[in-house]
Amino acid sequence: MRIALLALLGLAFGALGGAAPGISAGLAWIGILKTSNFEGDSGALVFFTFMPLGAVIGGIGGALLFAVLAIRDAGIAIEHERLARRDR
């Protein structure tokens, strides 16, 4: 259950983290290729194409990263056996 919750958390953080580079890539695209700005075409391109693509890629990457980290942590023994105390 903890692995699934961490994967969902990674999905949310990854989507937020991936949308910003998507916007940046879209702005670079319209700047380099001189996309038409007639009736907001360039803005629509950025916010309806590049931002969702960045969010999807970031969300999948974040979910996979958090899930892998949670699975690795589950395999590591968290509790250590107590060593017997020596009374001196």
Secondary structure, DSSP 8 states (H G I E B T S, - for coil): -HHHHHHHHHHHHHHHHHHHHHHHHHHHHHHHHT---GGGHHHHHIIIIIHHHHHHHHHHHHHHHHHHHHHHHHHS--S---------
